[in-house]
Structure formats: structure tokens, C-alpha cells
């Protein structure tokens, strides 16, 4: 196994390794763009259905727990500014390859499921451009994933620059929703009682918890930032400000957008729509052509979903790359393209797995199964990530006193404990509310088990012999 204490240079590349080219500003928009596009455009209707008009509370609670978790990531990434994120931290804390593998494959599974959910959401918005016609949703989703794989293959810098541009576009869509809400309030038509209405049956607290479990999908994405640590210039300064700052801004936007949607559109209409934010625009509140605004907003939503999916597809091969160098998954995933410097084997594998999820979900639906693919894959993502987030907080606390660096960020211990409790509570309810999601979790874990077994059975043949220097991957062989 590779030495887990190997230092990573602050501004230079390892021989044949990943290239440090991401600035602090790029990292901020990388975080902001990933978090903003990952749920508000796709799942807001499902959260409204779970809670009622007060569904903004679910977003506020969810982003609070997520931001606390983000502070743990900020501490760890400034201590260990290397690729692989949570998997690397767990390996350093516990030194157990089996546990590291479990975290790695769980994070990968969450990322795969998130990409599938977003791709299905992209197809829903794309269909709005054709008034019910257009190409099949599965075809749209698969082509969408394939195009993003190609963009990621071209290189990380190009991907991050594109991410920044798309972040500004997706923010414009959310600004439109907020302007509609302000306009509606200014006209004196708003019923503010809606914002306190938990109209679902049963215990209101459980209703909010159900909403938090769903809305938490919209909070995820910040963990992806840790996986580009090895490609960030001066990560010690860039990460705390960019990661936590991006999450706080995203949280404020989420709450304001949720309130605008609740005030302008009946809750049951939001709950029944696959494109809930588009329903706000369709109300025709602004003095512009509703058809034109609907088309413009649909395009913005497509860009927003593209932005988040692009980031998840950046993350997946880099997790595989980092852990291949730790001998947890087969070494082939450590291959970096000779000219593009992108981990192309992991990228191709990731695209195939996400495509397989989309095909499987479509086949289940066509066979008569009652499956909301967007909802199911979002919940699978949340189950995996909540378990990882809880473990990362434990890892952060366990590594206190180890590998200390004066440049590293230090999170508040009481807040970390609160975040641990919050993550575990949401995880419990998510599984309790939808136990069938565990079958999908098991299927994705099985993919990882195959990788692990391949590494255990055949990986030793390609590892350096004791006493032989290990060299970083230099691309195709």
C-alpha cells in the first residue's frame, strides 16, 4: 500500500500526476455551481409534497447540517490536500483497507446515482422544449452523459471554466424565480400563511424530516470539491473559504427560491410537477411573454443540471484514480492520458455505470414497476452520502493531533458533534421511509465488490516489489 503520509507539493505537480490549475475563485464557483444545480431544479416538487407550503424549512435545516459537515471536509482537505477525498481521510484515520474500500465504493455509488438522477431530470426539462414530443427520455439521458464524459476527457481546467460559466447561467434562473416572488408580493397577492403551512397528514416534525431527507440531495456536491484538492493552487487558503462560502451562498438562495415558489404556485401543483420551478414561470406573473419566459427558463434549467452532472463526472474518475494509487481498486484506474492528463479509464467506466443505471430504471418502469427514477436515485444518493458524512466527521475528530499543519483549517468541535447527530437522524429516517432504496444501494455496492475482488486477486501482479520505488502514473501504456 502507498505511504499515506506522502506529502503533496503546494504548487507543483507530481511526476505524471494531476495538474494544479484550479484557482480559489474557480473553486468557489465549482462548489456553488455543484450545490445549486443538484436539486433545486429537480427535486423541489417532491420536497413540497412531503412538507407542504413550509418546505423552505426543510431546505434551511438540510443546508445547516450540510454546512457543518462541510467544515469537517475543510479541515481534512487542508491537512491532506490530495485526490480521493473521504476515502483518503478514512484510510489515514483507520488504516483499514476493507473500510476504505467500503467508503470508496459508497461514495462512487452515491455519485453514480446522483448523475443518473440528474440525467433523468435533464430529460424531463428537455421534453418541455417539444410540447410532449421529442426524442425518448432514455436516449436524451444517455447522450447527455456521453457528451459530459467527452468534456471531462478534454481536461479538468476546461471542465472547471465551463462550470463557472454555467454557474452564472443557473444563478440567473434562480434570480428569475426570486424576482417573480418579489413581484408577486409587491402586487399584494401573496399569502404569507403558506410559508408556515405543514399541510401533510401525521406528525409535522416527521413531515419536515421527510422533506429534509429529500432536500438533502440538493445540499450534496460540496464533497466533490475535496476530490480536486490535488489540482488546486494553494489548497490551504482556497478550500475553507471556497467550500464553506459556496455552501452558505447556496443555502441562502435555496431558502429564498423555496419561499418564492411556495408563495406563487399552489403546493399541490408543485408536488405533481416533474419540473416544479418551471411552474413558477408559467404563472405569467411578470409582464413578459409567458411562452418566451418558459422557453428561456427551460434552457437555463438544462444548463443548471448539466453543470452539476459535469462536476459529479469530474469526481468519479478522480476517486478511482486516488484509490488506485492506494491499492484499493485495480491499478488501471490510475492511468492518466499522456497529453490530456485526465484519468480516462475511470472516466469511461463511470460513464458506463451511469448509463447502466438509466437503462435499468427505464426497463423497470416499462415492465410495469411504479418507479420515479429521479426520486429513487436521489434517495440512494442521500443514503450513501449521509453515512459517509457521519463517518467523515468521526474521522475528522479522530485525526485531531495527527499530521497537524499550522496552515490547516480547524472546525468547531461542538458543531461537528451536532452535525454527526443530524446526519445520523436524517439517514435513519431516509431508510425507514423508503427501505426499497437499499436494494439499489446493494446493486451499486456489488459493482464495487467486483473491483475489490479483482484488485485482491490480480492487483499484486502489477505492484512494485518491496524496495522498488513506486512511480506516479504517466498516462497510457
N, C-alpha and C positions, 0 to 999 in steps of 0.2 A: 504494500500500500504506500502511496506517496506520502512524504513527510508533511503532516498537517500544519507544521509551524513555518513552512517556507514563506519567506517574505515576498511581497509583490511590490515592485518599484512604483513610485508615485506617478511618474510621468513617462516612463519608458516601457516598451513592450518586452515581454519575454521573447526569446528567440522562437519564431514561428507561432507565437501565441496571438491572442486577440489584441486589436489595436486600440490605444487610448485616444479617443477623439470626441467624446461627449462632454460638452461644457455644462456648467451649473444651470444656466438658463435653459438649455436644451433638456436637461434632466427634469427641471421643474415642469415644463410643458409635457414631457414624456409621462410624468406621474399624473398631472392634471388631465391630460387627454385620455389616458387609460381609464382612470376612475370615472370621469364624466360620461364617457360613451358606453360604459359597460352595463348600464342597467336602466338609467332614467328614460332612454328612448324605447327600451324593450319591455321592461317589467312593471312599469308604474301602474298599469291597469290591474295586474294581479295583486299588487300591494293594496290598491284601493278596494278591491273585492274582499281582501282579508280583514281590513280595519274599518273602512267607511270613510267619511269625509275628513277625518282627523289623521289620515295616513301619513301626513308630514311628520307626525311624531315618530313613526317607525323609522323614517329616514334619519331624523335627528338622533335617535337612540343608536341606530346602527353605525352612523359615522363617528359617534363618540367612542364606541368600543373599538372601531377600526383605527381611529387616530391614536388611541393608547397603544394598540398593537404595533402601529407604525413606529412609535417611539422606540420599541424594543428592536425593531429592524434597524432603525437609525443607529442605535448603539452598536449592534453587532456588525453592521456593514462598515462602520468606521474603525472597528477593531480588525476586521478581516475583509478588506476591500478586494475580494476575489469573486469570480463567477461561481454559480451553484447555489447561492442564497441560503435558504433554510436548511437544505441538505448538508451544506458545508458546516453550518453552525452546530447542528446536531452531532455531526461526526467529531467535531472538536470537543464538544461537551461530554459525550458518552463513549466515543471510540469504539462503537459497536457497528460493524458493517451491515448487519441484518437490519438494525433500526434505521441506519442511514438510508439503506435501500428502500425501506418502507416509506420514509418521508419523501424520498426522491420520486418514487412511483406515485405516491399520493398527490404530490404537487403537480407532477406531469399529468395525472389523471384529471385533476381539477382544471388545469389549463386546457387540456383536450376538450373536456366537457363545456367549458366556457366558450371556446372557439366554435364548437358545434351549436351552442345556444345562440350565439351572436350571428352565425351564418344563417341559421333558420330565421332569426329576426330580420336580417338583411333581406331575405327573400320575401318576407311579409310586406315590408315597406316598398320593395321593388315592384311588387304586384300592383301597388296603388297607382303606378305610372301608366298602367294599361287598362284601368277600369275593369278589373276582373279577368282580363286576358293575359297575354304574355307567355313566356316560356314556363315550363314546370318549375315549381319551387325547388325541387331537389337539384335540378340542373343549374339553376341560378346559384344555389349554395355551393355546389361543387366547383363551379367556375370561379366563384368569388374566392374560395380558399386557394385554388391553384394560382390565381393572379397574385395573391399576397405572398405565397411561397416564392414566386419568382422575384418579387420586390425585395424580400428578405435575403434571397440568394445574392442579389446585386451588392448588398453591403449594409452594415449597421449604420454608418453615417447617413447614407441616403434614406434609410428607414426612419431615422430619428428626425431628419429635416422634414420629411413628408409628414411625420407625426405632428410636428409643430404647426405646419400649415393647416392640417386637418383639425387640430385643436381649436384654432381660431374660427374655423367654419362651424364646428359643432357648438362652440360657445355662442355664436351668432343665433343659432336655432333656439337655444335656451333663453337668450336675451329676448327673442321674439315672444316666447311664451310669457316671460315676466312682464313685457310691455303690454301684452294683451290683458294680463291680470290687473296691472295698474290702470289701464284704460277703462276696464270694466268697473273697477272700484270708483274711479273718478266720475263715471256716469251715474253712480249711486245705485247700481243694480246688485251689488254683492251682498250676500247673506253670510256674515261672519260666523253665524252659529254653525255653519257647515264645518268649520275648522275644529270644532270640539265634538263633532258627532261621530261616535263609535256605534254605528247602526247595525252591526252584525249581532247575531244571537249568541248567548253564552256570556262567559266571563270577559269583560272588557280588557283586562290585563293580558289574558291569553290571546285575545284578538290582536292586540298590539305586538305581542311576542311573535305571533304568526307573521305579522307584517314585517317585523324586523328580520325574521329568518329569510323571507323573500327579498326584502330590500337589501340585505347584506351582499347579495350578488352585485349590486350597484356600487358597493364600497370596495370590492375587491379590485385588484390591479396594482395597488401600491407595492405589493410584494414582488411584482415583476421588476420593479426598479432595482432591487438588490441584485438581480441576476446580470445587470450590466455594469456592476462595480468595477470589473477588471477592464472596462472600456471607457471609464470616466476619468477625466482630468481632475486631479486633486479631490478625490472622493471624501476626504476627511472634512472638508469645508462644504462641499456641494451637497452631500446626501442629507444631513439633518434639515437644512433649510428647504431644499427642493422637495423632499419626501413629505415631511410634516406640513410644510407650507402648501403644497399642492393638494393635500387631503383636506385641510381646513377650508381652502377656497372652494373645493368641490362640494364640501358639506353645506356651506352657506348657499351655494347655487341650488343644490338639491332641495333644501327646505323651501326656498323661495319659489322654485318651479312647482313643487308639490302644492303649495298654497294656491298658486295661480291656477293650476289645473282643477283643484277642488272647488274653487270659487266660480269658475266659468263653465264647467261641464258637470252635469248630474253624475253622481258617483256610480250609479248602475250603468250608465253609458260608458264611463271609463273602464269599469270592470269587465264589460263584454267585448272590448275592442282589443285587437292584436296590435294596433298602432295608436295607443291611447293619447300620446302627446299630439298626434295629428288631429285628434278630435277637438282640441283647444282651438286650433287654427280654423277648423271647419265651422266653428260657431259664427264666423263672419263678424266679429266684434270690431276689428279695425276697418277704417274706411278705404279699403282696397279690394280689388277683385278677389273673392274667396277662392275661385279656381286657381288663379295665379299664385296666391299665397300657399295654397295646398301643394301645388307642384314644387314651389321653391322649398317649402319646409320638408317635403318628402326627400328631395335631393340632399338637403342638409342632414337629415336623419341617416341617410345611406352613408354619407361621409363620416358621420359620428361613429356608426357601427364599424365601418371599415377601419377607422383609427384604432379602436380598442382591439379589434381582431388582429390587426397588424402587430400590435405590441405583444399580444399573447403568443403569436407565432414567432416573434423575436425571442421570447423567453424559452420556449420549449427546447430548441436545439442547444441553447446555451446551458441549460440544466444538464442535458445529456453530455455535453462537452466537458463541463466541470467535473461531473462524477465519473466519467470515463477516465479522467486523469487521476481519480482516486480509486480506480479499480473496482467500482461498484457495478458498472454496466460495461458491456463489451467495448474494447478499445477503439473499434471502428468509429464510434460516435465522437472521438477526439480528433478526427480528421478535419483539417481546415483547408479550404480551397486555396491553391497555390497563389492565385492572383487576387481573388476577391476577399480572402481572409475570412470567409464565412464558414461556419460549421455545417457544411452542405449535407452530410449524411443524416445528421439529426434533423435537419430541416425537412428533408424528403420523407423521413419516417414520420415526422409529426403531421405532415400534410395527409399522409395515407391513413393515419389513425383517425384524424378528424373527419375525413371523408367516409371512413367506415362507420363512424357514429351516425352521420347524417343518413347514410343508406339504411342502416339498421332501424333507425327511428321511423323512416318513411315506410319500410316494409312492415313494421309492426302496426302502423296506422292503417295501411292499406289492407292488412289482414283482418281488420275489424277491431283492433285494440283501441281503447279510449286513451289516447296519449297526446298530451300537449308537449311537443318536443322541446320548445323553448323553456317551458316551466320545469320539465323534468331534468334537463341538462343543467339548468341554473341551480336547482336544488342539489344535484350531485356535486356541482362545483362548491357550493356552500358547505356541504357536509365535509368534504375533503379539507377545505381551507380552514374551517373553524378548528378542526382537530390539529392542523399544522400550526395555526396561530397560537393555540394554547401551549403547544409544545415549544414553540419559539420563545414565548415569554418565560417558560420554565428554564429553557436553555440560557436565555439572557441572564437570569438570576444566578444560575449555576456557574457561569463563566466569569462572574464578578471576581476580581483578584487574579485572573489569568490573562496573559498577553495584554496587560494594561498599556495604554499609549496616551500620553498627555493630549494628543490631538483628537482622541476619540470622544464622541458624544456620550453622555450618561443620562439615562431615562430615570424618571421618578419611580422609586420602588413601590410606594403605596398605589400609584396609578397602575403599575404593572400587575399588582395583585388584583385590583379591581377589573382590569382588562381580562385577566385569566378567568375570573368568575363569570364575567359577561360572555366570553367566548364559549365556555362550557355550558352555560344556561341556554344560549341560542342553539348550540349543537344538539343538546338533548331534545329540545322542542322540535327541531327540524326533522330529526329521525323519528320521533314519536308521531308527528303529524303526517309523515309520508314514508312509512317503512319500506315501500316498494323501491325507493331510490337506492336502497342498499344493494339490490340486485345489479343495478347499473354500476355501482361502485365496485362490486365484486368482479364484474366483467372487465373493467378497466384495470383493476389490480392484477388480473390474470395476465394481461399483456406484460406488465412489469415483472411478474414471476418468470415468464419465459425469458426475458432479458437477463434476469439474475441467474437463472439456471445455465444459460449459455455462457455467461461470464465465468461461473464457477467450474463448468465442465471444460471449457476451451480457452478461457482467458489467460491461464497460466502459460500457455504455449508461446504467447506473444509478449510476455512481460520480460523486462531485463533480468538477467541472472544477478544474484546477490553480488554486490561490489561493482556492478556495472552502472555507469551513470545513466540516468533516465533523461531523455531529451524531449522537449516540448514538440508537439506535432507540427510538421512543416507542410501540411497540405496533402494532396493526392499522392499515392504511391503507385 
